[in-house]
């Protein structure tokens, strides 16, 4: 059976060029970057070259990138590390109701440690209410943490405007850019970003590797979560995953603006084709305000899980939301935040494409999906 993978917001297949770049660092160039001998220093050079690649891609300095095990660790390091360091002075954190679970669960935990959390509303398309943001900032506010490209509905927040607000109020600004990295514009200086979370496996790099940008002027404001050998400028102790970091940097190097245009073309074709099916609704914004690879559709009277199961039987892999929360039976907090009722939320599916998908695959999905919907609607008790 042919397999068509449309769950790239969950993870992406590793590019063959990325794998090729990593192999020497499993074999001949296997050294520990902290070792002083030749093999160790060879790994050290590769580590620092990779750090420069990541830094350059977002307009940062070489020493402003800290490597982590992924986006979840980086997000935890920002919120908890900053709160551990400065929470006695300022304990108010502002975030949104549509953040990734690792931000929301970190905030819930920090509330138990004495933090005060404001969860900003979003509109029907997932955009932050800027007036609410401005009104929420007070003399006790420590940081604003906002996801750049939403992992479920693809909403791209306006970092230029939000960054300007935070700078004027002299508040730290953290952005979770795991989904948006290499897919849309990101510049830490021009957009006034103090912290940015990045990861590898959403951009055809290996799993288990991420990075955190920290403005060099405030690196001393972070208390590390791990203590050990003082790796990563004393902020993330643990022997560096050199092959993973090499692969991460290679994935960044080979990312192209043409990939974005190509994914937008496939995205729009798939959205337009699905919306020809009666009683369907697009969740999230359209065109350039949406991630180039994201499609989220409600079918309004049939279960999204049922659609996903049938798609899988035809070799098409999609999802009903974030993979990190798919083990729960709770309705999507993102779709709830944009005002959808539980009954509608349960009819939604997310399809997310990559540069490796083809137009032929999109055509095949648009042949199969209407047949699935027609069959399910015939047996659905909801009309």
N, C-alpha and C positions, 0 to 999 in steps of 0.2 A: 504493500500500500504506500502511495506517495505520502510524504509528511510535509506539512506546511506549518512553520513555526511563527505564531503571531502573539507571543507572550514576551516580547523583548523589553517591556517595562519591568518584568520580573528579573530576567537575566538575558544576556545575549550570547550566541555562540562565539567562541574565541576565534579571531581571525588567524588564518594559517601563517601569515607573516608575523603575527605576535608570538605564536608558538615557536616558530623558527628562531626568533630573537632570544627566547628564554632558554632554549636547550643547552647552549654552552655553559650557562650559569647553574645548571644541575650537574654538569659533568666536569669539564676541565677547569672552569672558573668558579669553583664551588666555595671559595673562601668566605670566612666571617669578616665583615667589613671593619670590625674593631681590631682585627689582628694586624700586627705591624710588619709581618713578612710579605714577600712579593705577591703571593696568591691572595692574601687578605687585602692588600692595597689595590689589587686589580678590581676586586669587588667594591672597594670604597670609591674608586674612580667612577665605576659604572653607576653606583648609587647616586653620587653627586651630579653626574651628567643627567640622570633621570630626573633628579630634583629640579634642575635648571629647565628641563623640557616642560614639566608641569607648571613651574612658576611662570615661565614665559607665556604659556598659553592663556593665562588670566591676567597678565600685566603685573605680576608680582616679582619680588626679589627672590633670589636663590634661597636665602636663609629664612624665608617666610613660609616654607612648605615643610610640614611634619607628616611623615608616612604613618599610616595606621592599618588596622586589619580590615577596614571598610568604612562605609558611611555611618553605620550605627555607632561604632566606637568614636568616630570623629565628633558626631553630634553630642554624645554623652560627655566627651572631653570638654567641649565648649561650655555647655550649660553647667555641669557639675564642677568642672575645674574653675570656672569663673566664680560660681557661687561659693565654693569652698574658700576661695581667696578673698572675695570682697563682700560676701553675703551679710556680714555683720554691719557693713556700711550701707549697702543698698541690697534689698532682697526682693525687688519687684521685677518679674520677667513678663514680657509681652510676647505672645505667639498667636497662632490662629487655630481655628477649629478644623482646618483641613491639613494639618501637618502629618507627616509620616508617624507611625506608631512609636518609633524610637524617641521622637521629640515629645510626643504627648505623654508617654509613659515615664520619661525622665522628669517631665514637669510634675506629674502626679507624685512621683517619689520625692521630688524636691519640696513639694508642698508639705510633706510630712516632716521635712527638715527645717521648716519655717519660712519657705519662700512664699511669696504672694504672686499668683499667676493670673494674668488677664488673657482670655481666649477671644481673639477678635472674630467678629462675624465676617461672612463673605456674602457677596450678592449671588444671584441665580447662576452666574457664570464662574463663580469661584474667586472673584477678585476681592481683595481686602478693602474694607471701608476706611479710606484715608482719614476722614474726619474723626472716626472712632479711634484710630491709631493716635492721632495728635492729642485727642482729649484723654487718652489713657496714660500718656506719659506724664510722670510726676517726678518730684525731687528724689524719690526712692527707687526710680526705675534703673535697673542695672543693664538690661540688654533687650533688644528686640530680635526675635528669631522667626524667620519666615521662609517657607519653602519657595524656591524659585519656579520650577516647573512641576506642577502637581502630578503625582504618580498615577492617579486614577482618572482624572478628567482633563489633564494636559494644560491647565491654566498657567500662563506665564505671567508672573507678577511684574509690575513696573519697578524695577530696582532703582532706576534713576531718581524717581520721585520719592520712594521710601527711604533710600539712602540719604537724600537731601534733608528729609525731615529729621532723621536720626542725627545727622551731623549738626544741624542747627540746634537741636536739643542736647547735643553732647552725650548721646546715648550710644553704646556699642551696638553694632548691627551684624547679626549672623545670618547667613543664607545657606540653606540646604540645597545644593545644586547637583545632587546625584543624578537626577533625571535630565536636567537641562544641559549639563556639561558637554561641550563640543556640538551641541544641537542649537544653541542660540548664543547671542552676544553676552560675554561676561568679562568685566574688567574691574578689578578690585579698587583701583585708584579713581577711575572716572565715575564709578558708581558708589563710592564711599563705603566700601565693605570692609569690616574689621575681621570677620571670620567667614570662611567659605568651606563647606564640606563637599568633597569630591569622591567618586569611587570608580573602580576599573571595570567591573563586570557588566555595567550598563552600556559600555562603549566598545565591546568586543575584546576586552582585556580579560585577564584571569580573575577568578573569585578570590576573596580573602585579602584584597589590597585596596586601600583608600588613602586619602590625603586630607589634611586640614591646612588651609591657609590661615595664618595668624599674622596680623599686622606687626611688623618687627618692633614697633614702639610700645606694644602692650603684651609681649610674650611673657614678661615677668608677672603678669596679672593672673596667669593660669596655674593652678595647682594640679600636678599630674595625677592621673588615676592609677598608674603603675609606678612602682619604685623598684629599682634594680641597678643596672649598670650605667644609667644616665644616657641612654641612646637618644637620638633625635633631639639634641639640645636640651637634654634632661626633662623632656616633656612626655616621652613615650618609650620607657625602658622595655627592651625586648630585642633580641637579635633580628636585624632587618631581613625581611623576605626578599632577598635580592632578585631571584628569578621573577617573582611576582611584580616587583617594582619595575624591572626591565620591561616586562610585558605591558604594564600600565603605560609607561612612557612611549612604547612603540605604538600602542593603540591611539595615543594622542597624536603622535607624529603623522599617522596615516589617515587621520580624520580630515575630511575635505568639505568645503562649503558646498560642493556639488552633491555630496551625499545628502545634505539637508534638503536641497531642491528636489532631489530624486524621491526622498521619503515623503515630502509634502505632496508630490504628484500622486504617489500611491495612496497616501492617506485620503486625499480629497476624492479620488476615484472610488475608494471603498466607502467613504461616508455617503457620497452622492448615490451610489448604488444601493446601499442598505436603506437609505431614507425613501427610496422608491417603494419599499415594502410598506403597506398601510399600517397606520397606528404605531409608528416608530418615532423616537425623539432623540436628538443628539444632546448629550450632557456635556456642558462646558462650552467654551467660546469657539469661534470659527477662525479659520485662516491663520494669519500671522500672530494672533494672540494665543495660539494653541501650539503645544509641542508638535514638531513635525511628524512624529511617529504614533500619535495617540488617537484612538477612536473609542468612545464610550457611548453606547446606545441602549436606550430602554425600549423594550418591546411591548410594555404596558399591560399585557394580559396573559403572558406565558412566562414560566420561570427561567431566569437566566441560567441556572444550574442545568436545567433540561437542555437548553440550547447548547451549552458548553459540552454536555455529554454527547449529544448527537454530532456536533462538530468534530469531537475527538474520534468518534467512530469512523468519520470520513478522513481522518489523518490531519485534522486542522486543530492546532493547539492555541487556545485563547484562555481567558480567565474571567472571573466575575468581579475582580477588584485587585487589591494589593496581595501579592503572594505572602508577604510577612504576616498577614492577618487572615489568610484563607482557611486556617484550621479552626477558626471560631465560627459560630452561627449568627453572630451579631451583624445587623445590616451595616453597610458602609457608612462610616462617620462623615466621609466627604460628601456623599450624596445626600445625607441628612442635612448637612450644613448648607447646601445650596437649595434646600427647601423641598426635596422630594419626599413623598410619603413612603412608608415602609413597603406597601404593596407594589409601588412602582420601582423602588430600589431593587427588589428581588427579581425584577424582570430584566435587569441590566447586565450587559457583558462588556468587557474591555478587550479590544484587539490592539496590539501594539506591534508595529512593523520595524524592520531594520533595513540597512543598505543592502542586505543580502537577499531580501525578498524580491520577487519579480512581478511584472505586470500580468504574466500568465497565471501566477498564483492568485492574484487579486480577482482575475476573471473567473477562475475556478470556484473561489469562495462565493462570488456573486451568483454563480449557478446553483450552488449547493444550499446556501443559507435560506433563500426564499422557500425552497422545498421543505426544509426543516421547520420553518416558521408555520407554513401552511399545515403541515402534519400535526404540529403541536397545538395549533389553534383549533383544529377539528376536535381534539380530545380535551381541550381545556374547559373547565367548569366556569371560567371567567370570560365573559364575552364583552 
